[in-house]
C-alpha cells in the first residue's frame, strides 16, 4: 500500500492541491483508486471534502472512495491501493 500524506493542501492564492499535483501523479502512477480519510474537514461536510478531492484526483484518472461511506472502514483501509489522509 502507498501512503499519500500531505499536511498543506493549499498554498496562499492557489487552487486546492495545485502545487503537489505533479508529485502526486508520479507517486500514484499505476494506481486507479485511493481510499480517502476525510476527518480533517471541520468547516464543511465529509461529503463536500470527498467531492473536492475527487475533482482533483479525477485529473489523474484516479477514483476516490471515502471511509466515511464504508460499512467496514478498517477493511477498506487494509485493502486500499493507496491511502490519502
HTML snippet that shows the backbone in 3Dmol.js (N, CA, C, O; Angstrom):
<script src="https://3Dmol.org/build/3Dmol-min.js"></script>
<div id="view" style="width:600px;height:400px;position:relative"></div>
<script>
const pdb = `
ATOM      1  N   UNK A   1       0.848  -1.175   0.000  1.00  0.00           N
ATOM      2  CA  UNK A   1       0.000   0.000   0.000  1.00  0.00           C
ATOM      3  C   UNK A   1       0.890   1.233   0.000  1.00  0.00           C
ATOM      4  O   UNK A   1       1.911   1.279   0.687  1.00  0.00           O
ATOM      5  N   UNK A   2       0.491   2.229  -0.778  1.00  0.00           N
ATOM      6  CA  UNK A   2       1.179   3.512  -0.771  1.00  0.00           C
ATOM      7  C   UNK A   2       0.417   4.462   0.136  1.00  0.00           C
ATOM      8  O   UNK A   2      -0.814   4.438   0.170  1.00  0.00           O
ATOM      9  N   UNK A   3       1.134   5.293   0.866  1.00  0.00           N
ATOM     10  CA  UNK A   3       0.517   6.297   1.721  1.00  0.00           C
ATOM     11  C   UNK A   3       0.824   7.675   1.165  1.00  0.00           C
ATOM     12  O   UNK A   3       1.989   8.051   1.035  1.00  0.00           O
ATOM     13  N   UNK A   4      -0.211   8.423   0.840  1.00  0.00           N
ATOM     14  CA  UNK A   4      -0.054   9.790   0.377  1.00  0.00           C
ATOM     15  C   UNK A   4      -0.404  10.701   1.537  1.00  0.00           C
ATOM     16  O   UNK A   4      -1.573  10.818   1.904  1.00  0.00           O
ATOM     17  N   UNK A   5       0.596  11.346   2.118  1.00  0.00           N
ATOM     18  CA  UNK A   5       0.403  12.173   3.303  1.00  0.00           C
ATOM     19  C   UNK A   5       0.828  13.599   2.978  1.00  0.00           C
ATOM     20  O   UNK A   5       2.007  13.862   2.741  1.00  0.00           O
ATOM     21  N   UNK A   6      -0.121  14.507   2.967  1.00  0.00           N
ATOM     22  CA  UNK A   6       0.146  15.904   2.657  1.00  0.00           C
ATOM     23  C   UNK A   6      -0.390  16.741   3.808  1.00  0.00           C
ATOM     24  O   UNK A   6      -1.558  16.618   4.176  1.00  0.00           O
ATOM     25  N   UNK A   7       0.450  17.584   4.373  1.00  0.00           N
ATOM     26  CA  UNK A   7      -0.014  18.369   5.515  1.00  0.00           C
ATOM     27  C   UNK A   7      -0.518  19.748   5.120  1.00  0.00           C
ATOM     28  O   UNK A   7      -1.183  20.405   5.922  1.00  0.00           O
ATOM     29  N   UNK A   8      -0.228  20.199   3.929  1.00  0.00           N
ATOM     30  CA  UNK A   8      -0.668  21.508   3.463  1.00  0.00           C
ATOM     31  C   UNK A   8      -1.274  21.334   2.079  1.00  0.00           C
ATOM     32  O   UNK A   8      -0.551  21.172   1.095  1.00  0.00           O
ATOM     33  N   UNK A   9      -2.578  21.365   2.002  1.00  0.00           N
ATOM     34  CA  UNK A   9      -3.249  21.092   0.727  1.00  0.00           C
ATOM     35  C   UNK A   9      -3.372  22.309  -0.171  1.00  0.00           C
ATOM     36  O   UNK A   9      -3.664  22.173  -1.359  1.00  0.00           O
ATOM     37  N   UNK A  10      -3.155  23.498   0.377  1.00  0.00           N
ATOM     38  CA  UNK A  10      -3.335  24.711  -0.419  1.00  0.00           C
ATOM     39  C   UNK A  10      -2.316  25.766  -0.006  1.00  0.00           C
ATOM     40  O   UNK A  10      -2.189  26.097   1.173  1.00  0.00           O
ATOM     41  N   UNK A  11      -1.596  26.286  -0.985  1.00  0.00           N
ATOM     42  CA  UNK A  11      -0.735  27.442  -0.743  1.00  0.00           C
ATOM     43  C   UNK A  11      -1.561  28.699  -0.988  1.00  0.00           C
ATOM     44  O   UNK A  11      -2.512  28.679  -1.768  1.00  0.00           O
ATOM     45  N   UNK A  12      -1.210  29.756  -0.345  1.00  0.00           N
ATOM     46  CA  UNK A  12      -1.957  31.016  -0.481  1.00  0.00           C
ATOM     47  C   UNK A  12      -2.108  31.405  -1.953  1.00  0.00           C
ATOM     48  O   UNK A  12      -1.130  31.476  -2.698  1.00  0.00           O
ATOM     49  N   UNK A  13      -3.348  31.654  -2.346  1.00  0.00           N
ATOM     50  CA  UNK A  13      -3.635  32.093  -3.708  1.00  0.00           C
ATOM     51  C   UNK A  13      -3.702  30.999  -4.746  1.00  0.00           C
ATOM     52  O   UNK A  13      -3.918  31.290  -5.923  1.00  0.00           O
ATOM     53  N   UNK A  14      -3.523  29.747  -4.353  1.00  0.00           N
ATOM     54  CA  UNK A  14      -3.569  28.629  -5.299  1.00  0.00           C
ATOM     55  C   UNK A  14      -4.813  27.791  -5.090  1.00  0.00           C
ATOM     56  O   UNK A  14      -5.424  27.820  -4.021  1.00  0.00           O
ATOM     57  N   UNK A  15      -5.183  27.046  -6.116  1.00  0.00           N
ATOM     58  CA  UNK A  15      -6.284  26.092  -6.018  1.00  0.00           C
ATOM     59  C   UNK A  15      -5.882  24.928  -5.117  1.00  0.00           C
ATOM     60  O   UNK A  15      -4.699  24.653  -4.914  1.00  0.00           O
ATOM     61  N   UNK A  16      -6.888  24.264  -4.590  1.00  0.00           N
ATOM     62  CA  UNK A  16      -6.698  23.086  -3.740  1.00  0.00           C
ATOM     63  C   UNK A  16      -5.803  22.058  -4.434  1.00  0.00           C
ATOM     64  O   UNK A  16      -6.067  21.675  -5.574  1.00  0.00           O
ATOM     65  N   UNK A  17      -4.771  21.622  -3.768  1.00  0.00           N
ATOM     66  CA  UNK A  17      -3.806  20.605  -4.211  1.00  0.00           C
ATOM     67  C   UNK A  17      -3.093  20.941  -5.523  1.00  0.00           C
ATOM     68  O   UNK A  17      -2.548  20.044  -6.166  1.00  0.00           O
ATOM     69  N   UNK A  18      -3.085  22.202  -5.930  1.00  0.00           N
ATOM     70  CA  UNK A  18      -2.441  22.542  -7.207  1.00  0.00           C
ATOM     71  C   UNK A  18      -0.937  22.308  -7.155  1.00  0.00           C
ATOM     72  O   UNK A  18      -0.374  21.704  -8.068  1.00  0.00           O
ATOM     73  N   UNK A  19      -0.276  22.778  -6.094  1.00  0.00           N
ATOM     74  CA  UNK A  19       1.192  22.692  -6.073  1.00  0.00           C
ATOM     75  C   UNK A  19       1.724  21.257  -6.013  1.00  0.00           C
ATOM     76  O   UNK A  19       2.760  20.991  -6.621  1.00  0.00           O
ATOM     77  N   UNK A  20       1.069  20.308  -5.308  1.00  0.00           N
ATOM     78  CA  UNK A  20       1.669  18.976  -5.248  1.00  0.00           C
ATOM     79  C   UNK A  20       1.194  18.013  -6.343  1.00  0.00           C
ATOM     80  O   UNK A  20       1.633  16.864  -6.371  1.00  0.00           O
ATOM     81  N   UNK A  21       0.306  18.456  -7.244  1.00  0.00           N
ATOM     82  CA  UNK A  21      -0.257  17.520  -8.225  1.00  0.00           C
ATOM     83  C   UNK A  21       0.781  16.810  -9.086  1.00  0.00           C
ATOM     84  O   UNK A  21       0.634  15.610  -9.315  1.00  0.00           O
ATOM     85  N   UNK A  22       1.819  17.478  -9.575  1.00  0.00           N
ATOM     86  CA  UNK A  22       2.814  16.724 -10.359  1.00  0.00           C
ATOM     87  C   UNK A  22       3.454  15.590  -9.548  1.00  0.00           C
ATOM     88  O   UNK A  22       3.626  14.479 -10.050  1.00  0.00           O
ATOM     89  N   UNK A  23       3.799  15.878  -8.310  1.00  0.00           N
ATOM     90  CA  UNK A  23       4.413  14.834  -7.468  1.00  0.00           C
ATOM     91  C   UNK A  23       3.401  13.746  -7.118  1.00  0.00           C
ATOM     92  O   UNK A  23       3.745  12.564  -7.102  1.00  0.00           O
ATOM     93  N   UNK A  24       2.169  14.128  -6.840  1.00  0.00           N
ATOM     94  CA  UNK A  24       1.123  13.145  -6.560  1.00  0.00           C
ATOM     95  C   UNK A  24       0.953  12.221  -7.757  1.00  0.00           C
ATOM     96  O   UNK A  24       0.855  11.005  -7.596  1.00  0.00           O
ATOM     97  N   UNK A  25       0.918  12.792  -8.955  1.00  0.00           N
ATOM     98  CA  UNK A  25       0.787  11.986 -10.172  1.00  0.00           C
ATOM     99  C   UNK A  25       1.912  10.985 -10.330  1.00  0.00           C
ATOM    100  O   UNK A  25       1.680   9.831 -10.692  1.00  0.00           O
ATOM    101  N   UNK A  26       3.136  11.426 -10.059  1.00  0.00           N
ATOM    102  CA  UNK A  26       4.279  10.500 -10.143  1.00  0.00           C
ATOM    103  C   UNK A  26       4.183   9.413  -9.076  1.00  0.00           C
ATOM    104  O   UNK A  26       4.396   8.233  -9.355  1.00  0.00           O
ATOM    105  N   UNK A  27       3.864   9.822  -7.863  1.00  0.00           N
ATOM    106  CA  UNK A  27       3.798   8.891  -6.743  1.00  0.00           C
ATOM    107  C   UNK A  27       2.718   7.835  -6.944  1.00  0.00           C
ATOM    108  O   UNK A  27       2.911   6.669  -6.599  1.00  0.00           O
ATOM    109  N   UNK A  28       1.582   8.246  -7.501  1.00  0.00           N
ATOM    110  CA  UNK A  28       0.447   7.329  -7.657  1.00  0.00           C
ATOM    111  C   UNK A  28       0.343   6.722  -9.056  1.00  0.00           C
ATOM    112  O   UNK A  28      -0.699   6.176  -9.419  1.00  0.00           O
ATOM    113  N   UNK A  29       1.396   6.814  -9.826  1.00  0.00           N
ATOM    114  CA  UNK A  29       1.374   6.237 -11.169  1.00  0.00           C
ATOM    115  C   UNK A  29       0.993   4.760 -11.091  1.00  0.00           C
ATOM    116  O   UNK A  29       1.598   3.993 -10.341  1.00  0.00           O
ATOM    117  N   UNK A  30      -0.009   4.372 -11.869  1.00  0.00           N
ATOM    118  CA  UNK A  30      -0.470   2.989 -11.879  1.00  0.00           C
ATOM    119  C   UNK A  30      -1.577   2.700 -10.884  1.00  0.00           C
ATOM    120  O   UNK A  30      -2.158   1.615 -10.917  1.00  0.00           O
ATOM    121  N   UNK A  31      -1.886   3.641  -9.999  1.00  0.00           N
ATOM    122  CA  UNK A  31      -2.960   3.473  -9.021  1.00  0.00           C
ATOM    123  C   UNK A  31      -4.258   3.953  -9.643  1.00  0.00           C
ATOM    124  O   UNK A  31      -4.312   5.047 -10.205  1.00  0.00           O
ATOM    125  N   UNK A  32      -5.304   3.145  -9.548  1.00  0.00           N
ATOM    126  CA  UNK A  32      -6.589   3.517 -10.144  1.00  0.00           C
ATOM    127  C   UNK A  32      -7.594   4.026  -9.123  1.00  0.00           C
ATOM    128  O   UNK A  32      -8.591   4.651  -9.483  1.00  0.00           O
ATOM    129  N   UNK A  33      -7.329   3.756  -7.845  1.00  0.00           N
ATOM    130  CA  UNK A  33      -8.287   4.142  -6.806  1.00  0.00           C
ATOM    131  C   UNK A  33      -7.551   4.408  -5.499  1.00  0.00           C
ATOM    132  O   UNK A  33      -6.634   3.676  -5.127  1.00  0.00           O
ATOM    133  N   UNK A  34      -7.968   5.471  -4.808  1.00  0.00           N
ATOM    134  CA  UNK A  34      -7.429   5.737  -3.482  1.00  0.00           C
ATOM    135  C   UNK A  34      -8.563   5.688  -2.469  1.00  0.00           C
ATOM    136  O   UNK A  34      -9.727   5.935  -2.786  1.00  0.00           O
ATOM    137  N   UNK A  35      -8.189   5.367  -1.262  1.00  0.00           N
ATOM    138  CA  UNK A  35      -9.113   5.462  -0.132  1.00  0.00           C
ATOM    139  C   UNK A  35      -8.766   6.764   0.580  1.00  0.00           C
ATOM    140  O   UNK A  35      -7.608   7.022   0.908  1.00  0.00           O
ATOM    141  N   UNK A  36      -9.791   7.576   0.810  1.00  0.00           N
ATOM    142  CA  UNK A  36      -9.626   8.900   1.385  1.00  0.00           C
ATOM    143  C   UNK A  36     -10.201   8.936   2.798  1.00  0.00           C
ATOM    144  O   UNK A  36     -11.301   8.442   3.044  1.00  0.00           O
ATOM    145  N   UNK A  37      -9.446   9.525   3.721  1.00  0.00           N
ATOM    146  CA  UNK A  37      -9.881   9.712   5.109  1.00  0.00           C
ATOM    147  C   UNK A  37     -10.197  11.202   5.278  1.00  0.00           C
ATOM    148  O   UNK A  37      -9.280  12.019   5.350  1.00  0.00           O
ATOM    149  N   UNK A  38     -11.489  11.565   5.344  1.00  0.00           N
ATOM    150  CA  UNK A  38     -11.883  12.975   5.302  1.00  0.00           C
ATOM    151  C   UNK A  38     -12.007  13.668   6.653  1.00  0.00           C
ATOM    152  O   UNK A  38     -12.548  14.772   6.723  1.00  0.00           O
ATOM    153  N   UNK A  39     -11.525  13.058   7.715  1.00  0.00           N
ATOM    154  CA  UNK A  39     -11.844  13.539   9.053  1.00  0.00           C
ATOM    155  C   UNK A  39     -11.174  14.852   9.442  1.00  0.00           C
ATOM    156  O   UNK A  39     -11.425  15.360  10.536  1.00  0.00           O
ATOM    157  N   UNK A  40     -10.331  15.416   8.584  1.00  0.00           N
ATOM    158  CA  UNK A  40      -9.760  16.736   8.851  1.00  0.00           C
ATOM    159  C   UNK A  40     -10.752  17.852   8.521  1.00  0.00           C
ATOM    160  O   UNK A  40     -10.526  19.005   8.886  1.00  0.00           O
ATOM    161  N   UNK A  41     -11.841  17.523   7.840  1.00  0.00           N
ATOM    162  CA  UNK A  41     -12.856  18.531   7.495  1.00  0.00           C
ATOM    163  C   UNK A  41     -13.537  19.007   8.770  1.00  0.00           C
ATOM    164  O   UNK A  41     -14.125  18.215   9.506  1.00  0.00           O
ATOM    165  N   UNK A  42     -13.451  20.306   9.021  1.00  0.00           N
ATOM    166  CA  UNK A  42     -14.101  20.847  10.219  1.00  0.00           C
ATOM    167  C   UNK A  42     -15.087  21.963   9.893  1.00  0.00           C
ATOM    168  O   UNK A  42     -15.970  22.263  10.697  1.00  0.00           O
ATOM    169  N   UNK A  43     -14.948  22.576   8.731  1.00  0.00           N
ATOM    170  CA  UNK A  43     -15.853  23.666   8.364  1.00  0.00           C
ATOM    171  C   UNK A  43     -16.808  23.285   7.239  1.00  0.00           C
ATOM    172  O   UNK A  43     -17.591  24.113   6.772  1.00  0.00           O
ATOM    173  N   UNK A  44     -16.738  22.016   6.804  1.00  0.00           N
ATOM    174  CA  UNK A  44     -17.626  21.515   5.757  1.00  0.00           C
ATOM    175  C   UNK A  44     -17.799  20.020   5.963  1.00  0.00           C
ATOM    176  O   UNK A  44     -17.080  19.406   6.751  1.00  0.00           O
ATOM    177  N   UNK A  45     -18.752  19.441   5.255  1.00  0.00           N
ATOM    178  CA  UNK A  45     -19.085  18.031   5.467  1.00  0.00           C
ATOM    179  C   UNK A  45     -18.036  17.099   4.852  1.00  0.00           C
ATOM    180  O   UNK A  45     -17.249  17.495   3.993  1.00  0.00           O
ATOM    181  N   UNK A  46     -18.055  15.866   5.315  1.00  0.00           N
ATOM    182  CA  UNK A  46     -17.179  14.843   4.729  1.00  0.00           C
ATOM    183  C   UNK A  46     -17.497  14.649   3.252  1.00  0.00           C
ATOM    184  O   UNK A  46     -16.591  14.452   2.442  1.00  0.00           O
ATOM    185  N   UNK A  47     -18.769  14.703   2.899  1.00  0.00           N
ATOM    186  CA  UNK A  47     -19.184  14.536   1.506  1.00  0.00           C
ATOM    187  C   UNK A  47     -18.635  15.669   0.632  1.00  0.00           C
ATOM    188  O   UNK A  47     -18.200  15.430  -0.495  1.00  0.00           O
ATOM    189  N   UNK A  48     -18.656  16.890   1.148  1.00  0.00           N
ATOM    190  CA  UNK A  48     -18.105  18.023   0.395  1.00  0.00           C
ATOM    191  C   UNK A  48     -16.599  17.859   0.199  1.00  0.00           C
ATOM    192  O   UNK A  48     -16.069  18.144  -0.875  1.00  0.00           O
ATOM    193  N   UNK A  49     -15.927  17.404   1.232  1.00  0.00           N
ATOM    194  CA  UNK A  49     -14.482  17.186   1.156  1.00  0.00           C
ATOM    195  C   UNK A  49     -14.168  16.082   0.146  1.00  0.00           C
ATOM    196  O   UNK A  49     -13.248  16.215  -0.661  1.00  0.00           O
ATOM    197  N   UNK A  50     -14.921  15.018   0.195  1.00  0.00           N
ATOM    198  CA  UNK A  50     -14.747  13.919  -0.755  1.00  0.00           C
ATOM    199  C   UNK A  50     -14.912  14.430  -2.185  1.00  0.00           C
ATOM    200  O   UNK A  50     -14.121  14.083  -3.062  1.00  0.00           O
ATOM    201  N   UNK A  51     -15.920  15.239  -2.421  1.00  0.00           N
ATOM    202  CA  UNK A  51     -16.182  15.782  -3.761  1.00  0.00           C
ATOM    203  C   UNK A  51     -15.004  16.645  -4.234  1.00  0.00           C
ATOM    204  O   UNK A  51     -14.595  16.570  -5.392  1.00  0.00           O
ATOM    205  N   UNK A  52     -14.479  17.447  -3.341  1.00  0.00           N
ATOM    206  CA  UNK A  52     -13.336  18.308  -3.663  1.00  0.00           C
ATOM    207  C   UNK A  52     -12.104  17.479  -4.026  1.00  0.00           C
ATOM    208  O   UNK A  52     -11.407  17.783  -4.995  1.00  0.00           O
ATOM    209  N   UNK A  53     -11.843  16.445  -3.255  1.00  0.00           N
ATOM    210  CA  UNK A  53     -10.705  15.563  -3.512  1.00  0.00           C
ATOM    211  C   UNK A  53     -10.911  14.796  -4.817  1.00  0.00           C
ATOM    212  O   UNK A  53      -9.981  14.663  -5.613  1.00  0.00           O
ATOM    213  N   UNK A  54     -12.125  14.292  -5.040  1.00  0.00           N
ATOM    214  CA  UNK A  54     -12.411  13.547  -6.267  1.00  0.00           C
ATOM    215  C   UNK A  54     -12.220  14.418  -7.499  1.00  0.00           C
ATOM    216  O   UNK A  54     -11.699  13.955  -8.513  1.00  0.00           O
ATOM    217  N   UNK A  55     -12.637  15.674  -7.418  1.00  0.00           N
ATOM    218  CA  UNK A  55     -12.464  16.578  -8.561  1.00  0.00           C
ATOM    219  C   UNK A  55     -10.990  16.702  -8.940  1.00  0.00           C
ATOM    220  O   UNK A  55     -10.646  16.678 -10.122  1.00  0.00           O
ATOM    221  N   UNK A  56     -10.136  16.833  -7.956  1.00  0.00           N
ATOM    222  CA  UNK A  56      -8.706  16.982  -8.235  1.00  0.00           C
ATOM    223  C   UNK A  56      -8.096  15.670  -8.713  1.00  0.00           C
ATOM    224  O   UNK A  56      -7.336  15.665  -9.681  1.00  0.00           O
ATOM    225  N   UNK A  57      -8.413  14.554  -8.050  1.00  0.00           N
ATOM    226  CA  UNK A  57      -7.819  13.273  -8.431  1.00  0.00           C
ATOM    227  C   UNK A  57      -8.357  12.750  -9.758  1.00  0.00           C
ATOM    228  O   UNK A  57      -7.718  11.917 -10.401  1.00  0.00           O
ATOM    229  N   UNK A  58      -9.513  13.227 -10.167  1.00  0.00           N
ATOM    230  CA  UNK A  58     -10.043  12.857 -11.486  1.00  0.00           C
ATOM    231  C   UNK A  58      -9.101  13.303 -12.599  1.00  0.00           C
ATOM    232  O   UNK A  58      -9.029  12.670 -13.652  1.00  0.00           O
ATOM    233  N   UNK A  59      -8.383  14.393 -12.358  1.00  0.00           N
ATOM    234  CA  UNK A  59      -7.398  14.870 -13.337  1.00  0.00           C
ATOM    235  C   UNK A  59      -6.326  13.818 -13.603  1.00  0.00           C
ATOM    236  O   UNK A  59      -5.708  13.808 -14.667  1.00  0.00           O
ATOM    237  N   UNK A  60      -6.112  12.941 -12.641  1.00  0.00           N
ATOM    238  CA  UNK A  60      -5.118  11.871 -12.775  1.00  0.00           C
ATOM    239  C   UNK A  60      -5.757  10.541 -13.160  1.00  0.00           C
ATOM    240  O   UNK A  60      -5.066   9.531 -13.290  1.00  0.00           O
ATOM    241  N   UNK A  61      -7.084  10.540 -13.343  1.00  0.00           N
ATOM    242  CA  UNK A  61      -7.779   9.297 -13.665  1.00  0.00           C
ATOM    243  C   UNK A  61      -7.922   8.365 -12.474  1.00  0.00           C
ATOM    244  O   UNK A  61      -8.036   7.151 -12.643  1.00  0.00           O
ATOM    245  N   UNK A  62      -7.918   8.927 -11.268  1.00  0.00           N
ATOM    246  CA  UNK A  62      -7.975   8.130 -10.044  1.00  0.00           C
ATOM    247  C   UNK A  62      -9.334   8.322  -9.371  1.00  0.00           C
ATOM    248  O   UNK A  62      -9.784   9.449  -9.169  1.00  0.00           O
ATOM    249  N   UNK A  63      -9.967   7.224  -9.033  1.00  0.00           N
ATOM    250  CA  UNK A  63     -11.237   7.242  -8.312  1.00  0.00           C
ATOM    251  C   UNK A  63     -10.955   7.389  -6.816  1.00  0.00           C
ATOM    252  O   UNK A  63      -9.981   6.844  -6.299  1.00  0.00           O
ATOM    253  N   UNK A  64     -11.824   8.133  -6.134  1.00  0.00           N
ATOM    254  CA  UNK A  64     -11.699   8.337  -4.687  1.00  0.00           C
ATOM    255  C   UNK A  64     -12.847   7.626  -3.987  1.00  0.00           C
ATOM    256  O   UNK A  64     -14.008   7.793  -4.359  1.00  0.00           O
ATOM    257  N   UNK A  65     -12.517   6.828  -2.965  1.00  0.00           N
ATOM    258  CA  UNK A  65     -13.525   6.198  -2.101  1.00  0.00           C
ATOM    259  C   UNK A  65     -13.249   6.670  -0.682  1.00  0.00           C
ATOM    260  O   UNK A  65     -12.138   6.523  -0.173  1.00  0.00           O
ATOM    261  N   UNK A  66     -14.259   7.232  -0.057  1.00  0.00           N
ATOM    262  CA  UNK A  66     -14.084   7.794   1.278  1.00  0.00           C
ATOM    263  C   UNK A  66     -14.509   6.813   2.363  1.00  0.00           C
ATOM    264  O   UNK A  66     -15.532   6.139   2.241  1.00  0.00           O
ATOM    265  N   UNK A  67     -13.715   6.742   3.419  1.00  0.00           N
ATOM    266  CA  UNK A  67     -14.018   5.819   4.512  1.00  0.00           C
ATOM    267  C   UNK A  67     -15.299   6.189   5.246  1.00  0.00           C
ATOM    268  O   UNK A  67     -15.901   5.339   5.902  1.00  0.00           O
ATOM    269  N   UNK A  68     -15.723   7.441   5.146  1.00  0.00           N
ATOM    270  CA  UNK A  68     -16.944   7.832   5.863  1.00  0.00           C
ATOM    271  C   UNK A  68     -18.184   7.166   5.277  1.00  0.00           C
ATOM    272  O   UNK A  68     -19.236   7.169   5.917  1.00  0.00           O
ATOM    273  N   UNK A  69     -18.089   6.604   4.096  1.00  0.00           N
ATOM    274  CA  UNK A  69     -19.221   5.916   3.458  1.00  0.00           C
ATOM    275  C   UNK A  69     -19.163   4.390   3.633  1.00  0.00           C
ATOM    276  O   UNK A  69     -20.109   3.690   3.274  1.00  0.00           O
ATOM    277  N   UNK A  70     -18.086   3.890   4.168  1.00  0.00           N
ATOM    278  CA  UNK A  70     -17.862   2.440   4.235  1.00  0.00           C
ATOM    279  C   UNK A  70     -18.581   1.799   5.417  1.00  0.00           C
ATOM    280  O   UNK A  70     -18.660   2.375   6.503  1.00  0.00           O
ATOM    281  N   UNK A  71     -19.098   0.603   5.186  1.00  0.00           N
ATOM    282  CA  UNK A  71     -19.666  -0.190   6.282  1.00  0.00           C
ATOM    283  C   UNK A  71     -18.551  -0.748   7.159  1.00  0.00           C
ATOM    284  O   UNK A  71     -18.730  -0.941   8.361  1.00  0.00           O
ATOM    285  N   UNK A  72     -17.408  -1.000   6.549  1.00  0.00           N
ATOM    286  CA  UNK A  72     -16.254  -1.521   7.273  1.00  0.00           C
ATOM    287  C   UNK A  72     -15.022  -0.692   6.888  1.00  0.00           C
ATOM    288  O   UNK A  72     -14.222  -1.126   6.059  1.00  0.00           O
ATOM    289  N   UNK A  73     -14.865   0.495   7.482  1.00  0.00           N
ATOM    290  CA  UNK A  73     -13.743   1.368   7.118  1.00  0.00           C
ATOM    291  C   UNK A  73     -12.369   0.733   7.322  1.00  0.00           C
ATOM    292  O   UNK A  73     -11.459   0.964   6.525  1.00  0.00           O
ATOM    293  N   UNK A  74     -12.211  -0.055   8.368  1.00  0.00           N
ATOM    294  CA  UNK A  74     -10.908  -0.692   8.612  1.00  0.00           C
ATOM    295  C   UNK A  74     -10.546  -1.634   7.473  1.00  0.00           C
ATOM    296  O   UNK A  74      -9.397  -1.669   7.031  1.00  0.00           O
ATOM    297  N   UNK A  75     -11.502  -2.380   7.009  1.00  0.00           N
ATOM    298  CA  UNK A  75     -11.247  -3.284   5.887  1.00  0.00           C
ATOM    299  C   UNK A  75     -10.918  -2.492   4.627  1.00  0.00           C
ATOM    300  O   UNK A  75     -10.014  -2.858   3.876  1.00  0.00           O
ATOM    301  N   UNK A  76     -11.654  -1.404   4.397  1.00  0.00           N
ATOM    302  CA  UNK A  76     -11.392  -0.557   3.234  1.00  0.00           C
ATOM    303  C   UNK A  76      -9.942  -0.072   3.251  1.00  0.00           C
ATOM    304  O   UNK A  76      -9.262  -0.098   2.225  1.00  0.00           O
ATOM    305  N   UNK A  77      -9.482   0.362   4.401  1.00  0.00           N
ATOM    306  CA  UNK A  77      -8.119   0.832   4.537  1.00  0.00           C
ATOM    307  C   UNK A  77      -7.116  -0.291   4.300  1.00  0.00           C
ATOM    308  O   UNK A  77      -6.132  -0.107   3.583  1.00  0.00           O
ATOM    309  N   UNK A  78      -7.362  -1.443   4.897  1.00  0.00           N
ATOM    310  CA  UNK A  78      -6.452  -2.590   4.727  1.00  0.00           C
ATOM    311  C   UNK A  78      -6.309  -3.007   3.265  1.00  0.00           C
ATOM    312  O   UNK A  78      -5.234  -3.434   2.844  1.00  0.00           O
ATOM    313  N   UNK A  79      -7.377  -2.886   2.499  1.00  0.00           N
ATOM    314  CA  UNK A  79      -7.387  -3.370   1.119  1.00  0.00           C
ATOM    315  C   UNK A  79      -7.060  -2.286   0.088  1.00  0.00           C
ATOM    316  O   UNK A  79      -7.082  -2.555  -1.113  1.00  0.00           O
ATOM    317  N   UNK A  80      -6.760  -1.081   0.535  1.00  0.00           N
ATOM    318  CA  UNK A  80      -6.537   0.046  -0.365  1.00  0.00           C
ATOM    319  C   UNK A  80      -5.268  -0.105  -1.181  1.00  0.00           C
ATOM    320  O   UNK A  80      -4.259  -0.624  -0.702  1.00  0.00           O
ATOM    321  N   UNK A  81      -5.333   0.358  -2.424  1.00  0.00           N
ATOM    322  CA  UNK A  81      -4.115   0.501  -3.246  1.00  0.00           C
ATOM    323  C   UNK A  81      -3.254   1.626  -2.681  1.00  0.00           C
ATOM    324  O   UNK A  81      -2.031   1.522  -2.591  1.00  0.00           O
ATOM    325  N   UNK A  82      -3.935   2.702  -2.304  1.00  0.00           N
ATOM    326  CA  UNK A  82      -3.265   3.875  -1.743  1.00  0.00           C
ATOM    327  C   UNK A  82      -4.226   4.558  -0.776  1.00  0.00           C
ATOM    328  O   UNK A  82      -5.446   4.482  -0.925  1.00  0.00           O
ATOM    329  N   UNK A  83      -3.655   5.215   0.201  1.00  0.00           N
ATOM    330  CA  UNK A  83      -4.448   5.871   1.242  1.00  0.00           C
ATOM    331  C   UNK A  83      -4.084   7.345   1.262  1.00  0.00           C
ATOM    332  O   UNK A  83      -2.906   7.702   1.294  1.00  0.00           O
ATOM    333  N   UNK A  84      -5.098   8.199   1.244  1.00  0.00           N
ATOM    334  CA  UNK A  84      -4.895   9.653   1.289  1.00  0.00           C
ATOM    335  C   UNK A  84      -5.564  10.194   2.546  1.00  0.00           C
ATOM    336  O   UNK A  84      -6.768  10.040   2.748  1.00  0.00           O
ATOM    337  N   UNK A  85      -4.747  10.837   3.392  1.00  0.00           N
ATOM    338  CA  UNK A  85      -5.247  11.395   4.640  1.00  0.00           C
ATOM    339  C   UNK A  85      -5.066  12.912   4.580  1.00  0.00           C
ATOM    340  O   UNK A  85      -5.417  13.613   5.529  1.00  0.00           O
TER     341      UNK A  85
END
`;
const viewer = $3Dmol.createViewer("view");
viewer.addModel(pdb, "pdb");
viewer.setStyle({}, {cartoon: {color: "spectrum"}});
viewer.zoomTo();
viewer.render();
</script>
